[in-house]
């Protein structure tokens, strides 16, 4: 996989982060709230590590 493809895929994942945030705001989530919160934390770590590895070119 080349760098450009990887950047595009990470951008797609990053754009869908808001879906998890919206899901977390649902009052009837119950114990799934823990899993959604964990997924958000791991997604944020993945995005941060990617940005450190492939800094944006200005």
Beta strands, then each sheet from edge to edge (+ up, - down):
end
